[in-house]
Amino acid sequence: MRIFGLQIGRDTAQQDAAPAMPRRQRIARGGYARRGFQAGVTDRLTSKWTTTDETVNMALLNHLRPMRARSRDFGRNNEYGRKFLSLVRTHIIGPAGFTLKVDCRRPDGTPDQQDSQRIARAYKKWGKRGNFDVTGRLSETQFDALAITMIARDGEVLIRMVEGRDRGLHRFQLQLLSGHLLDEGHNMDLANGNRIRMGVEFDAWMKPVAYHLRIMSGSADMHGTASQRYERVSADEIMHLFVPEEIDQWRGIPWAYVALRDAKHLDQFDEAALVAANVGAAKMGFFQQKDPEAGPPMQREGEDDGDGYADQQDFVTAAEPGTFDVIPEGYELKEYDPTYPNEVYDPFTRNVLRRLSTGLLVANHSLTGDLTQVNFSSIRAGTLDERDMWKMLQGFYAEAKEVIFGRWLGLSMIYDPDLKALPYSKFDKFNAPVYFGRRWDWVDPKNDAAADREAVALEVRSRAEIIRERGRDPDEVWAELDSEKERGMATPHAGGGGNSNAGTASAAA
């Protein structure tokens, strides 16, 4: 109905005649309904956000070399980078390295202590400096600390297992190789169906079959020049250690890759702030010419340089306690009082450091040593979360050590005089290493010990589990306790007072 040219009510006939607009069009035109994932929408706010579906290998092809160089600079020239690598060595390897327990078992499942101890003694002898690596300069613990540092800094490390008559008593030693010996630009498809990607040769199933290492001949090691000649080394001799982040990943990524930009910006910011503070403390002010007619200050007596002026002008250029000077005529002093670093410096730096520690996957107080804004509960929660990560990385490296142990054992059972008597047919029985990583004491050990004691009493934990959590071998601890008892040493009471022998005697009385 129309009244005075205006449409009143619904014109059903016209509405029925008009075709219905598809729902998708209505959403697109009106925008009144939103479906799907907003993270996939590209608008003015997300126009600079990447939409390229790039794999990790594509990114490594373009960015691994500069990223590794920047990560090395981060570890050498940045205080927080040096601290991060120190945390890696300290928490993954520890001061005493991994603890080895050889767990040989008889066919009935009972422990074979004699064979286990014999193999453990031989391995400990091999792990000493002069026997473990090809240079003769690294013990097992030093080798592991250097290897894990290179993995964290460069993203990867190569361990070559070298056999030969000149390789020590067991004719087996290890060689530590840097990841840059694999040429990132060495890529080709081979006639046999294999492919070389960033210096690593893969088969059709993407299993590494060989590594093409740069030949560092002549003075290449001194000048760092990249060689275009390669030595093909079978994958049976090389362990390529890195923490993969995607399937079929060719090379490792430096662990600090997310935090490198923030670390560099913070480093530049701190340097500028320190320079500004230093300049502000050293420069007190400037002398400004107030009278345009005023010339340079007059010379001091006896200091004429022949031009009518003094070489040393009568400006106050140094300040000493209890002295007063006169400003030259026609000049005035303009004080220089920079307000930077100001009150926002500390909060801003702390915020960047929180981002930095998050990118490095470590607790902020561990990286910075700043305990001013933490309490017992927060520091415990953050530390426990961080320690779980260290345990996971310990497990990653312990798996590599188990492979090395098997290679060493196969040769040592042939050449070591103490192990020749072991039958080679029972190799699987003897190849039973268990590595324990270091563990940490808490700031409240008394309450932790009480909790462990209660868990044992409730039979929800075993003593052996508690000992393993401390990074010790339970059999070794119990042997030490038995030795102490044989020496007549009193055993402390579990509750912390007296000793068990005294308690038993008093109860009997």
C-alpha distance (Angstrom), angle and dihedral (degrees) to the residues before:
residue distance angle dihedral
M1 . . .
R2 3.79 . .
I3 3.83 123.8 .
F4 3.81 117.5 -176.5
G5 3.79 88.9 -14.0
L6 3.79 94.4 -54.1
Q7 3.81 123.7 120.2
I8 3.81 111.0 -122.2
G9 3.83 119.4 -170.2
R10 3.81 126.3 -12.2
D11 3.74 123.3 -37.8
T12 3.77 95.4 -144.7
A13 3.74 95.7 -179.4
Q14 3.79 93.8 53.9
Q15 3.82 91.7 42.3
D16 3.77 92.4 51.4
A17 3.78 90.8 49.0
A18 3.83 93.3 53.3
P19 3.82 113.9 86.9
A20 3.78 116.0 -113.8
M21 3.80 113.8 -105.1
P22 3.79 112.5 -121.8
R23 3.80 114.0 -107.4
R24 3.78 92.1 -121.9
Q25 3.82 90.0 55.0
R26 3.78 91.7 48.9
I27 3.79 90.2 53.7
A28 3.78 92.7 46.2
R29 3.84 94.8 47.7
G30 3.73 101.8 36.5
G31 3.78 99.2 31.0
Y32 3.76 90.1 -153.1
A33 3.80 94.8 127.0
R34 3.83 125.2 51.4
R35 3.76 123.9 -162.6
G36 3.79 135.9 166.8
F37 3.81 128.7 29.7
Q38 3.77 118.4 -31.1
A39 3.81 90.5 -156.9
G40 3.81 87.8 70.6
V41 3.81 95.3 53.3
T42 3.80 116.3 105.5
D43 3.80 113.1 -153.3
R44 3.78 137.8 140.0
L45 3.82 90.6 -70.0
T46 3.81 95.1 50.7
S47 3.80 101.1 32.5
K48 3.82 91.9 111.9
W49 3.79 93.4 46.6
T50 3.78 111.4 105.1
T51 3.79 119.7 -106.1
T52 3.81 95.4 -179.9
D53 3.78 112.4 116.2
E54 3.81 94.9 -139.6
T55 3.80 121.0 176.4
V56 3.77 122.2 -138.9
N57 3.80 90.9 -108.2
M58 3.81 92.4 54.3
A59 3.80 89.0 51.4
L60 3.81 92.1 47.3
L61 3.81 91.9 51.8
N62 3.81 90.3 58.6
H63 3.77 103.7 31.8
L64 3.81 113.2 23.2
R65 3.81 97.2 93.3
P66 3.84 98.0 50.4
M67 3.81 90.5 38.2
R68 3.81 91.0 54.2
A69 3.81 91.1 47.3
R70 3.80 91.3 51.4
S71 3.78 92.0 46.1
R72 3.80 90.1 53.3
D73 3.79 90.0 49.6
F74 3.81 88.7 49.3
G75 3.79 90.4 55.9
R76 3.80 95.2 44.7
N77 3.80 104.7 39.4
N78 3.80 106.4 23.2
E79 3.79 121.6 79.5
Y80 3.79 93.6 -145.5
G81 3.80 91.6 46.1
R82 3.78 90.8 54.3
K83 3.80 89.8 47.7
F84 3.81 91.8 49.7
L85 3.81 92.9 53.3
S86 3.80 88.7 46.9
L87 3.82 89.5 54.2
V88 3.81 89.8 50.4
R89 3.81 92.7 53.6
T90 3.79 94.7 41.0
H91 3.79 98.6 48.0
I92 3.81 102.2 35.0
I93 3.81 101.0 38.6
G94 3.78 103.3 14.5
P95 3.79 129.7 -166.5
A96 3.81 94.9 -63.6
G97 3.82 100.0 32.7
F98 3.78 125.6 -135.8
T99 3.80 120.9 -23.1
L100 3.80 114.5 -128.8
K101 3.78 123.3 -147.9
V102 3.80 116.8 -177.4
D103 3.80 105.7 -152.7
C104 3.80 105.7 -165.7
R105 3.80 113.8 177.7
R106 3.79 132.0 -162.6
P107 3.83 119.5 -130.4
D108 3.81 89.5 -94.2
G109 3.83 90.9 55.5
T110 3.80 98.0 -108.0
P111 3.83 118.0 134.3
D112 3.80 117.5 -98.1
Q113 3.79 99.6 -145.7
Q114 3.78 95.8 176.8
D115 3.80 96.7 56.4
S116 3.80 91.9 39.7
Q117 3.79 92.7 54.5
R118 3.80 92.6 44.8
I119 3.81 92.2 54.8
A120 3.81 92.4 42.7
R121 3.82 91.2 53.8
A122 3.81 91.7 50.4
Y123 3.80 91.9 48.5
K124 3.80 92.0 49.1
K125 3.79 89.3 53.5
W126 3.81 90.7 50.9
G127 3.83 91.8 49.5
K128 3.80 93.6 63.3
R129 3.79 124.2 104.3
G130 3.78 111.7 -83.3
N131 3.79 94.2 31.6
F132 3.79 106.2 52.3
D133 3.82 106.7 59.4
V134 3.79 134.3 28.3
T135 3.82 94.1 -111.8
G136 3.79 93.2 56.9
R137 3.82 89.8 -137.2
L138 3.80 102.2 95.7
S139 3.77 131.6 70.2
E140 3.79 120.1 -155.1
T141 3.82 93.4 -93.8
Q142 3.80 93.2 47.3
F143 3.80 90.8 46.5
D144 3.81 91.9 51.1
A145 3.82 92.6 47.4
L146 3.80 91.7 51.3
A147 3.81 92.9 44.7
I148 3.81 94.9 51.2
T149 3.82 90.1 46.1
M150 3.80 90.5 54.6
I151 3.80 91.0 47.7
A152 3.81 91.2 52.9
R153 3.81 94.8 42.7
D154 3.83 101.0 39.0
G155 3.78 98.6 22.6
E156 3.79 93.3 -119.9
V157 3.79 146.1 33.3
L158 3.79 135.2 -162.1
I159 3.80 121.2 -134.7
R160 3.78 113.7 -166.0
M161 3.80 117.3 -158.7
V162 3.80 106.5 -145.1
E163 3.80 123.5 -163.7
G164 3.80 128.3 -172.5
R165 3.77 147.8 109.7
D166 3.78 91.8 -86.0
R167 3.82 93.7 51.8
G168 3.79 98.7 94.5
L169 3.77 134.5 -93.8
H170 3.80 94.1 -38.7
R171 3.82 93.1 38.2
F172 3.77 89.2 -126.3
Q173 3.81 130.6 102.3
L174 3.79 138.9 156.0
Q175 3.79 130.9 -117.6
L176 3.80 121.9 -157.8
L177 3.82 114.0 -143.8
S178 3.79 129.9 -174.2
G179 3.78 120.4 -121.2
H180 3.82 93.1 -123.3
L181 3.82 88.2 74.7
L182 3.82 84.9 76.8
D183 3.81 106.2 79.5
E184 3.80 110.7 -131.4
G185 3.82 89.0 -156.1
H186 3.80 95.4 53.9
N187 3.82 102.0 102.3
M188 3.81 128.2 144.2
D189 3.79 144.4 135.3
L190 3.80 114.9 -114.6
A191 3.78 128.5 -142.4
N192 3.82 93.0 -118.2
G193 3.79 91.6 61.4
N194 3.80 95.5 -98.9
R195 3.77 121.1 122.5
I196 3.80 132.3 -149.2
R197 3.78 114.6 -140.4
M198 3.80 119.7 -179.4
G199 3.80 91.1 -23.7
V200 3.82 96.3 -47.3
E201 3.80 119.6 109.1
F202 3.82 115.0 -143.1
D203 3.79 132.1 -173.9
A204 3.80 124.4 -134.1
W205 3.82 90.3 -79.0
M206 3.83 91.9 52.5
K207 3.78 91.8 -109.8
P208 3.83 112.9 147.0
V209 3.80 110.0 -113.2
A210 3.82 100.9 167.4
Y211 3.78 144.3 1.2
H212 3.80 122.3 -135.4
L213 3.80 105.0 -146.6
R214 3.77 123.6 -166.4
I215 3.80 113.1 -110.7
M216 3.82 105.6 -125.4
S217 3.81 98.3 -159.5
G218 3.78 129.6 161.8
S219 3.80 112.7 -2.3
A220 3.82 94.9 -21.3
D221 3.80 91.4 112.0
M222 3.81 89.5 53.9
H223 3.80 98.7 46.8
G224 3.80 98.9 29.7
T225 3.80 93.5 -128.6
A226 3.79 114.2 166.5
S227 3.78 113.4 -115.9
Q228 3.78 120.0 -143.7
R229 3.80 92.4 -155.6
Y230 3.78 118.4 89.6
E231 3.78 138.8 -162.3
R232 3.77 113.6 -142.2
V233 3.81 109.5 -139.4
S234 3.78 120.7 -174.1
A235 3.79 116.6 -116.1
D236 3.81 88.1 -122.5
E237 3.81 87.7 73.3
I238 3.80 98.6 42.1
M239 3.78 132.6 68.7
H240 3.81 109.6 -162.6
L241 3.79 104.0 -161.0
F242 3.79 121.4 -164.8
V243 3.79 136.5 127.0
P244 3.83 106.2 -108.2
E245 3.77 119.4 -140.2
E246 3.82 98.1 -177.3
I247 3.78 137.0 27.6
D248 3.83 116.7 -87.1
Q249 3.80 91.4 11.7
W250 3.81 110.5 174.5
R251 3.80 102.5 -158.3
G252 3.78 139.8 13.2
I253 3.80 127.6 -96.8
P254 3.83 123.0 -135.3
W255 3.78 107.7 -105.1
A256 3.81 93.1 -129.4
Y257 3.81 94.9 54.4
V258 3.82 94.6 115.7
A259 3.82 93.9 48.4
L260 3.81 100.4 42.4
R261 3.82 96.6 92.1
D262 3.80 93.6 47.8
A263 3.80 90.4 46.1
K264 3.81 92.1 52.6
H265 3.80 93.7 46.7
L266 3.79 91.6 47.7
D267 3.80 90.2 48.9
Q268 3.81 91.1 52.9
F269 3.80 91.1 44.6
D270 3.80 92.3 51.3
E271 3.79 91.7 47.6
A272 3.81 91.8 51.7
A273 3.81 90.9 46.9
L274 3.81 92.5 49.8
V275 3.80 91.8 48.4
A276 3.81 91.0 48.6
A277 3.79 91.4 49.8
N278 3.79 91.9 46.5
V279 3.82 92.6 49.4
G280 3.79 91.0 46.2
A281 3.79 91.9 51.6
A282 3.80 94.3 45.6
K283 3.82 100.2 41.0
M284 3.81 112.8 62.3
G285 3.81 99.8 176.7
F286 3.80 149.2 -53.0
F287 3.80 133.8 -96.6
Q288 3.79 110.0 -124.9
Q289 3.83 122.7 -163.7
K290 3.79 106.0 -116.6
D291 3.84 100.1 176.7
P292 3.83 114.4 52.0
E293 3.81 88.7 -152.7
A294 3.77 93.2 55.6
G295 3.77 114.6 104.3
P296 3.78 128.6 -159.3
P297 3.81 114.7 -53.5
M298 3.78 113.7 -81.6
Q299 3.76 119.8 -97.7
R300 3.71 124.0 -97.9
E301 3.76 116.8 -113.4
G302 3.76 112.5 -81.7
E303 3.83 94.9 14.3
D304 3.82 101.3 96.8
D305 3.75 111.9 143.3
G306 3.81 94.5 -167.1
D307 3.81 95.8 -96.4
G308 3.79 96.6 79.6
Y309 3.81 94.3 -103.5
A310 3.73 133.2 92.0
D311 3.77 122.8 -109.5
Q312 3.79 89.7 -138.7
Q313 3.81 108.0 50.0
D314 3.79 121.3 -145.4
F315 3.80 95.0 -107.5
V316 3.78 119.9 129.8
T317 3.79 102.1 -112.9
A318 3.80 99.6 160.1
A319 3.77 134.8 40.1
E320 3.78 128.5 -149.0
P321 3.81 129.1 -179.7
G322 3.83 114.4 -89.5
T323 3.83 96.7 11.9
F324 3.81 128.7 121.3
D325 3.79 127.3 -165.1
V326 3.81 136.6 -171.0
I327 3.78 121.3 -117.3
P328 3.83 110.3 -126.0
E329 3.79 115.8 -100.5
G330 3.78 113.4 -89.5
Y331 3.81 94.1 22.5
E332 3.77 135.5 94.6
L333 3.78 132.7 -161.7
K334 3.78 118.6 -112.9
E335 3.78 109.9 -163.7
Y336 3.78 118.6 -134.4
D337 3.77 110.4 -146.9
P338 3.81 112.1 162.2
T339 3.77 112.5 -162.7
Y340 3.79 94.2 -152.2
P341 2.96 131.9 134.0
N342 3.78 85.3 41.4
E343 3.78 135.5 171.3
V344 3.82 94.1 -69.4
Y345 3.81 93.6 59.6
D346 3.80 97.1 81.7
P347 3.85 97.9 45.4
F348 3.79 91.2 45.7
T349 3.80 93.2 49.0
R350 3.78 91.5 48.1
N351 3.78 91.1 51.8
V352 3.82 91.9 51.5
L353 3.81 90.6 47.1
R354 3.80 90.0 52.8
R355 3.79 88.5 54.2
L356 3.79 89.6 46.4
S357 3.81 94.9 51.0
T358 3.80 90.9 46.1
G359 3.81 90.5 53.4
L360 3.80 90.6 48.7
L361 3.84 90.6 48.5
V362 3.81 93.6 -126.1
A363 3.78 132.1 117.4
N364 3.79 114.2 -90.8
H365 3.80 94.0 -127.1
S366 3.82 90.4 51.2
L367 3.80 92.6 53.7
T368 3.80 99.3 40.6
G369 3.81 103.5 25.2
D370 3.81 87.4 -133.8
L371 3.81 109.3 144.6
T372 3.81 97.5 162.9
Q373 3.79 95.9 102.1
V374 3.80 101.9 37.9
N375 3.77 133.4 87.1
F376 3.78 131.7 -163.3
S377 3.80 95.3 -88.6
S378 3.81 96.2 46.7
I379 3.78 94.9 45.0
R380 3.80 91.0 48.5
A381 3.81 93.3 49.6
G382 3.80 92.5 47.2
T383 3.79 93.7 44.9
L384 3.80 94.5 48.7
D385 3.80 90.9 50.9
E386 3.79 90.7 49.6
R387 3.81 92.8 47.6
D388 3.79 90.8 54.7
M389 3.79 87.7 58.3
W390 3.82 91.3 49.7
K391 3.82 89.7 50.6
M392 3.79 90.6 52.2
L393 3.81 91.0 51.7
Q394 3.79 89.9 46.8
G395 3.79 88.3 56.1
F396 3.81 90.4 50.2
Y397 3.80 92.2 54.0
A398 3.83 94.2 39.9
E399 3.82 89.5 59.9
A400 3.80 89.0 57.6
K401 3.80 90.7 49.2
E402 3.80 90.2 53.2
V403 3.81 89.7 56.7
I404 3.81 90.4 50.0
F405 3.80 90.3 48.4
G406 3.80 91.0 55.6
R407 3.81 92.4 51.2
W408 3.80 91.2 47.5
L409 3.80 93.4 47.3
G410 3.80 92.8 52.0
L411 3.80 91.1 58.7
S412 3.80 98.5 34.4
M413 3.81 91.2 57.5
I414 3.81 86.4 60.4
Y415 3.79 102.4 40.8
D416 3.83 107.9 22.7
P417 3.84 110.2 92.5
D418 3.81 91.3 -146.4
L419 3.82 94.0 52.9
K420 3.78 101.7 39.0
A421 3.78 90.8 91.1
L422 3.80 91.7 62.7
P423 3.81 111.7 97.7
Y424 3.79 111.3 -114.3
S425 3.79 89.9 -146.9
K426 3.83 87.3 72.1
F427 3.79 94.3 53.8
D428 3.80 92.7 127.0
K429 3.79 89.9 56.7
F430 3.81 92.5 53.6
N431 3.81 95.7 40.8
A432 3.79 92.8 79.0
P433 3.84 108.1 119.8
V434 3.80 121.1 166.2
Y435 3.81 116.0 -170.4
F436 3.80 122.1 -158.2
G437 3.78 118.7 -159.7
R438 3.76 122.5 -146.2
R439 3.80 119.6 -81.4
W440 3.77 133.3 -155.1
D441 3.77 136.1 -121.7
W442 3.78 117.8 -133.2
V443 3.77 127.8 -127.6
D444 3.81 89.9 -111.6
P445 3.84 103.9 46.0
K446 3.81 94.0 160.9
N447 3.81 93.4 63.0
D448 3.81 91.0 42.3
A449 3.80 90.5 53.0
A450 3.81 90.2 49.0
A451 3.81 90.1 51.2
D452 3.81 91.2 49.9
R453 3.79 91.2 48.6
E454 3.80 91.3 51.4
A455 3.83 91.7 47.4
V456 3.81 90.4 53.2
A457 3.80 90.9 48.0
L458 3.81 90.3 51.5
E459 3.83 88.7 48.2
V460 3.80 92.9 -126.0
R461 3.83 92.6 117.6
S462 3.77 135.4 30.5
R463 3.77 129.5 -135.1
A464 3.79 89.0 -120.9
E465 3.82 90.6 57.8
I466 3.79 91.3 51.5
I467 3.80 91.5 49.9
R468 3.82 91.9 48.6
E469 3.80 90.2 51.3
R470 3.78 87.3 58.7
G471 3.79 90.6 55.1
R472 3.82 96.3 -107.8
D473 3.78 133.2 121.7
P474 3.84 108.5 -112.3
D475 3.81 93.0 -144.5
E476 3.79 90.4 52.8
V477 3.81 92.1 49.7
W478 3.80 92.9 48.1
A479 3.79 91.0 48.3
E480 3.80 89.5 53.8
L481 3.81 90.7 49.0
D482 3.80 91.5 50.3
S483 3.79 89.1 50.3
E484 3.79 90.5 52.7
K485 3.79 91.3 50.3
E486 3.80 90.5 51.1
R487 3.78 88.3 54.2
G488 3.79 90.1 54.6
M489 3.80 96.8 -110.2
A490 3.80 113.2 157.5
T491 3.79 117.4 -116.9
P492 3.83 112.5 -127.9
H493 3.77 116.2 -120.6
A494 3.81 113.9 -101.6
G495 3.79 90.2 -123.4
G496 3.77 92.0 59.4
G497 3.81 100.2 -107.3
G498 3.79 130.1 96.1
N499 3.79 119.2 -24.0
S500 3.75 135.4 -75.4
N501 3.79 93.9 -111.9
A502 3.78 92.7 53.8
G503 3.79 90.9 46.4
T504 3.79 91.5 52.8
A505 3.79 92.3 48.1
S506 3.79 93.3 50.2
A507 3.79 91.4 48.1
A508 3.78 91.1 51.9
A509 3.80 90.5 49.9
